[in-house]
Amino acid sequence: MKNFTFLFYEILLNNKTKFIMKLFLPVVLFLLYFNQELKALSENCDLECPQGTYTLSIQIVNPILCNGGQALLRANVVVTSGTVTGIQYSWSGGGNTKDVNKPSGSYTVTVTSTNSASQTATIVVSQPSLIGVSGILPSHSCFTDNNGQINIFDLNGGTSPYTI
């Protein structure tokens, strides 16, 4: 192939560029070959790359503070040995990123990689109960006087501390 390539360029190129092509063509061919080898290596990394290991956990980054809200969940992948490549996430209820927003419920994330076994983690996300108010005792002299007050005897649910 080497002789054919040089012959091809000798026919197509004039005499001034022949010398330059003969000098640089082997370098160009080597770089093209090397690039193809790297591409093949990366595509077959699960066969040729050392298998890595990792741990998987789910963190509640932002908990649900109000009834009906959502929590920010994060899949934490910690590589414990080797190399872990091509990490992909799949959350129950939808989502394929490291971080997802989810309402209360039970969620599972499955993490797969190109050169390691897949792992699964599960978490239960809770939410505060609805705010309940009892024992309201309104007191005012007249509806239009703007001098009323409310006495609350019991406030429960929600997320304390409460600001009134």
C-alpha positions in Angstrom: 0.0 0.0 0.0 2.9 2.4 0.8 4.3 2.2 -2.8 0.9 2.5 -4.4 0.1 5.6 -2.3 3.4 7.3 -3.3 2.8 6.4 -7.0 -0.7 7.8 -6.8 0.6 11.1 -5.5 3.4 11.2 -8.0 1.0 10.9 -10.9 -1.4 13.6 -9.6 1.0 16.1 -8.2 3.5 18.3 -10.0 7.2 18.0 -9.3 7.3 20.9 -6.8 4.9 19.3 -4.4 6.1 15.7 -4.8 9.0 16.2 -2.4 6.8 17.7 0.3 4.2 14.9 0.0 6.8 12.2 0.1 8.1 13.8 3.3 4.8 14.3 5.1 2.6 11.6 3.8 3.9 8.9 6.1 3.2 11.1 9.1 -0.3 11.8 7.9 -1.0 8.1 7.3 0.4 7.2 10.7 -1.8 9.8 12.4 -4.9 8.5 10.5 -4.0 4.9 11.5 -3.3 5.9 15.1 -6.7 7.8 15.3 -8.5 4.7 14.0 -6.8 2.5 16.6 -7.8 4.9 19.4 -11.4 5.0 18.2 -11.5 1.2 18.1 -10.0 1.0 21.6 -12.6 3.4 23.0 -15.5 1.6 21.3 -14.3 -1.7 22.7 -13.3 -0.4 26.1 -15.5 -2.9 27.9 -13.2 -5.7 26.5 -9.8 -3.9 26.7 -10.0 -1.5 29.6 -9.6 -2.7 33.1 -13.0 -3.1 34.9 -13.6 -0.6 37.7 -15.7 -0.8 40.8 -17.9 1.9 42.4 -20.4 2.4 45.1 -23.8 4.0 44.6 -26.0 5.9 47.0 -28.8 8.4 46.8 -28.6 11.8 48.6 -31.5 14.1 49.3 -29.9 17.4 48.4 -33.0 19.5 49.1 -35.8 17.9 51.1 -39.5 18.6 50.6 -40.4 21.5 52.9 -44.1 21.9 52.0 -46.8 19.3 51.5 -47.0 18.6 47.8 -43.5 19.8 47.0 -40.5 18.1 45.4 -37.1 17.0 46.7 -33.9 17.2 44.7 -32.3 13.8 44.6 -28.7 13.0 43.6 -27.2 9.7 42.6 -23.7 9.6 44.1 -21.2 7.4 42.2 -17.9 6.9 44.0 -15.2 5.0 42.1 -13.4 2.7 44.5 -10.9 1.1 42.1 -9.9 1.1 38.4 -11.7 3.2 35.8 -15.5 3.5 35.4 -16.5 5.0 32.0 -19.7 5.8 30.3 -21.9 6.3 33.4 -25.7 6.4 32.6 -28.5 7.0 35.1 -32.1 5.6 35.0 -34.6 6.7 37.7 -37.9 5.1 38.4 -40.7 7.4 37.5 -38.5 9.0 34.8 -35.2 10.8 34.6 -31.8 10.0 33.2 -29.5 12.5 34.8 -27.5 12.5 38.0 -29.9 15.0 39.7 -33.7 14.8 39.6 -36.7 16.5 41.3 -39.2 14.0 42.7 -42.4 14.3 44.9 -42.8 12.1 47.9 -42.5 8.4 47.2 -40.1 5.5 46.8 -37.5 5.8 44.0 -34.8 3.6 42.5 -31.9 4.7 40.4 -30.0 2.2 38.3 -26.5 3.2 37.2 -24.7 1.4 34.3 -21.3 1.9 32.8 -19.5 0.7 29.7 -16.9 -1.3 31.7 -18.5 -2.2 35.1 -21.5 -4.0 36.4 -24.7 -2.0 36.9 -25.9 -1.1 40.4 -29.2 0.0 41.9 -30.1 2.1 45.0 -33.5 2.9 46.5 -34.7 5.8 48.7 -38.0 6.8 50.3 -38.8 10.5 50.1 -41.2 11.8 52.7 -43.1 15.1 52.9 -44.5 17.1 55.8 -48.2 16.8 56.6 -50.6 19.6 55.8 -50.5 22.5 58.3 -53.4 22.2 60.7 -54.7 25.1 62.8 -57.3 24.7 65.6 -58.6 26.8 68.4 -59.0 30.0 66.4 -60.6 32.7 68.5 -61.1 35.9 66.4 -61.5 39.1 68.3 -62.3 42.5 66.7 -64.5 45.5 67.5 -65.8 46.1 64.0 -65.1 44.6 60.6 -63.8 47.9 59.2 -61.8 49.0 62.2 -58.6 47.0 61.4 -58.0 46.2 65.1 -58.7 42.5 65.3 -56.5 39.7 66.5 -56.5 35.9 66.2 -55.5 33.5 69.0 -54.2 30.2 67.7 -54.3 27.4 70.3 -52.8 24.6 68.2 -50.7 24.6 65.1 -49.4 21.3 63.7 -48.1 19.7 60.6 -45.9 21.4 58.0 -42.3 22.1 58.7 -41.4 24.0 61.8 -40.3 26.5 62.9 -43.4 28.5 62.0 -43.5 32.1 61.2 -46.7 34.0 61.7 
